[in-house]
Amino acid sequence: MKNPFKLKRPLKEYVDGDCDSPFEIFMLFVIMVNVVSMGLETVRSLKMKYFKVFYWVDLVCLGIFIIELIVKFIAFNKTFFGEKRVGKDGEYRFHLNRWNIFDLIIVLVSILPSVPYFALCRVFRVFRSFRMLRTVRSLRAIKVLKLVNNFENLRVIFKAILNALPSILWTGCLLVVFMYAYAIIGTYIFSYDYPELFGNLGKSFITLLQIMTFDSWVSNVTRPIVLAHPLTWIYFVSYAFLAALVIMNVIIGIVVGSIEEARELTKVEKKKLELKAAANGTTKEDLIIKMKGQIRELQESLKILETYE
């Protein structure tokens, strides 16, 4: 007799973060409820009127997140934090399970402010600072980032941005060098006549950032200065061209290229998973359905060919 409680797939596949099981769909719903509740709680009038409702929703959601973490600990066992995988070079490397670590940190951060204060602790002034930890509860809103892992298009963009970060940081360093050089020049030239814009290095940086983002820079910054000092247009135009147009477009190009690479890698990974599943025979029913569909398509093609004959 078959065991009715036996799972069709390993428990790990039900809690791996992909939205392909009732458990993951339910957790996604709980995350949305919690985030919406925390957003509504920021409205003072609603918080005063429905304080108990928000409190219990938050407590129930926290309890469900703790249960999810316990289930993940059971499912992943020793591989909760990561596992050794074979890299492209054929060597074993430790691959961190980022989503499990992310969930663990969020839950710990959420539990810490929820610990009740004991009467003995209140006597000591050092423990009063723990009240500040209650504000840390709002970091649970970051858990909404798990939505990224459940939608392929969002996941591709998120991976692309992560992969592009090193190149973006180096391009950012180049931008800072340009800004620093132009900030020094601007401070020396305009600090006396325009102290509110170029009074010191910090103010010059803010003004140059305004120019780089095209935030009313012509009417509020450039035009009044150029009217008083005609040749200064060279300074502003050259900076706008180099920083705002060239370097920012380089960053956009890096991100776009990274997104294309991430899409290609996703296609390759899909193909590998399909071949692996076919080789292992773990999804026989899916393969049978796919084969039936292919047979049906061939039959329809044959009928079309017969009509031409």
N, C-alpha and C positions, 0 to 999 in steps of 0.2 A: 504493500500500500504506500502510495506517495505521501510525503509529508506536505500538508497544505500550507505550512508556514515557511517552507523553503523558498528562498528568493530565486527568481529566474536568472538574475545576474549577481555578481559579487556586490556586497554592500558598498564597496568603495565607488562603484560606478553610479550609485544613487546619490552620492554626496560629493562628487568630483567637481562641482561648480558649474557644469553644463546644464542648461535648462531643458533636460530631456527626461526628467522623472517627476512624479507628483510631489515628492519631497522638496526638490529644488524650486518648483513652481510655487509651492506653498511658502517657502522661505523668501522668495522674491516678493510675494504679496505682503508678508510680514514686514520686510524692509521698507516697502512703499508706505504701508500704514504708519510705521514708526517715524519715517522722515516727514510725512505730511502732518502727523501729530505734533512733531517738534517745530515744524514751521508755523502751525496755527498757534502754538504756545507762545510764540514771540509777540503775538497781538495781545496787548495788556488787558483789554476789555474781555476777550475770550478766556484768557488765563484766569482772571478773577471769577468769571462765571462758571467755568467748567474745570476748575483746578483738580478736583477729584478724578474726573474722567481722564484728563491728561496724565495724571499720576498713575492710574491703574493701567492705562494703555502702555505707558512707558515701562512699567514693572512687568507686565505680561510679555511684552516684546523682548525685554532683557532675559526673562526666564526661557523663552523659546530660543534665543541666541545661545544661551548656555547649554541647552539640550542639544542644539545643533553641533556645538563644539564637542560635547561628550561623544555624540554619535560619530563625528569625524575622527576623534581619537581612537575609537573602537575600530572603525573601518580602515583607517590608514595604518594604525598600529605603529610600528617602528619607522615607517616612512612618512609620518605626519609632517615633519619639518623639511623633508626632502629625501631623495634617493639617488643612488649612483646610476648614471646612464652613459651609454657609449656615445661619444662625440663624433664629429665628422672625421676627426683624425684617427678614430679607432680606439682612443684611450678613454678610460672611465673617468667621469667627472661628477662631482656632487651637484645635483640640480635641486635648488631650493623650491619648495612648494609655497610660492608667494601668497596665494590666496588663503591658505591655512594659517600662515604666520600673521597675515593681515587680520583675519577673523579673531585670532587669539589676542592680538594687541587691542583691538577694538573692544572685545568683551572684558578684558582685564581693566582697561581704562574706564569702562562703564560700571564695573563692579566696585572699584575703589571708592568713588564718591558715594556709593549707596550703602557703605558700611555704617551702621548706626554708631553714634557717639555715646560712649559710656560716661557715667557721671564722674568717675575718677579721672578720666582724661580731660574733662572740662576744667578741672582745677588748675592744670598746668597750661601756661600761656602758649607753649610750643605747639600744643595740639589744636589750638584755635585756628592755626594757619591751615589745617586740613579742610576747613570750610571752603577755601579757595578751590579745592578739588572738585566741588560740585559743578563748577562751570565746565569742567573737562567733559562732562556728560554730553555736551553738544557735539563733541568729536564723533559721536556715533553716527552723525549725519553723513560722514565720509563713507559709511557702509553702502551708500547708494551707488558707489563706484562698481559694486558687484554686477550692476546692470550691464556694464561693459562686457563682462565675460559671457553673458547670455545672448548677446546679439552679435552676429558675425561681422556686420559692417562696422559697428562700434569697436569691436575687438581688433579689427584690422587697423583702424585709425589709431587706437590706443597703442598697439604694438609699434606702429610706424613712428609715432611721436617718441616713444621710449628709445627706439633704435636710432632716431635722428638726434637725440639729446647731445651726444658727444660733439657732433658737428655743429649743432646750434650753439653749444657753449663756447667752442673755439671761435665761431663767427661773432658771438657776443663779446668775447675778449677783444677781437679786432675792433668792434664798434666802440667799446670802452676806451681803447687807445685813441681812436679818432675824436671821441667826445672830450677826453682829457686834454688833448692838444688844443682843440678849438675852445674849450672852457678857459684854459690859461690865456690864450690870445684874446678872447672876449673880455675877460676880467681886466686885463691890462688896458684894453682900448676903451671899454664902455663903463667901467666901474664908477668913474667920477661923475659922468653925466646921467647914467641910468643905474643908480645903486639898487633899485627894486628888481631889476632884471639881471644885472651882472655885478652886483655889489661884492660878492666873494665867489669862491670856487663852487660852493654848494648851489648858490642861486644861479650861477652860469650853467651848471649841469641841468637844473630844472628847466631853464629857458631853452636849452638845446634839446631836451627831451620833448618839450612842447613843439618845437620846430619839427622834430623827427616824426611826431604823430600828426602833424598838420593841424594842430588845434589852434585855430585863429592866429596863426603865427604871422601872417602877412599884415593883417590889420592892427594887431596888438603889439607886435614886436618889430618886425622888419621895416614896415613903411614909415613909422615915426622916426626911426633911427636913420634910415636912408635919406629922408627929407632934410635932416640936419647935417648928415655926413654922406654925401652922394656916393663916394667910392666904396662904402662899406657893403654895397650889394654883392661884391665879390665874395666877401666872407660868408654871407648868408646863403647865397646861391650855391657856392661850392660845397658847403656843409650839407645843405638839403639834397644835393645831387649824390654825394658820396654816402651819407648816412641813411637818409630816408629812402632813396631810390635804389642805389646799388646794393648796399649791404642787406637791407630788409628784403629785397627781391631774391638775394642769395639764400636767405633763410627760408623763404617761401619755396624756392626751388628744391632745397634740401628736404623739406617736409613732403612735397609732392613726389619726389623721387623715392623717398622712404615708403610712402603709401603704396606706390606701384610695386616695390620690392616685397612689401608685406603681403600684398594680394597674390603675387606669384608664389610666394612661400606657402600661403594658405592653400592654394590649389594643389601644390606638390604634396603637402601634408595630407590633404583629403585623399589624394590618389594612393598614397602609402597606406593610410588607414583602411581604405577599401580593399587593397591587395592583401593586407594583413588579415583582415576579417575573412576574406575569401579563402586564404591559405589555411587559417585556423579552423574554418568551418563553424565559427561561433554564431553566425547569423544565417542559418540555413533557410529559414522562412523568408527572410528578405531576399536572399539569392534566388530562391524559387520564384518569388513574385517578379523579380527583375527579369529572370529568364522567360517567364510566361509573357511578360510585356514585350520582350525582344522577339519572341516567336509570333506574337500577334502582329507586330510591326512588319515582320517578314511576310506573313500571310497577306497582309494588306498590300504590300509592295508587289507580291506575285499576282494578285488580282488586277492591279493597275497594269502590269506588264501583259497580262492575258487580254485585256481590253484593247491594247495597242496592236496585238497580233490579229 
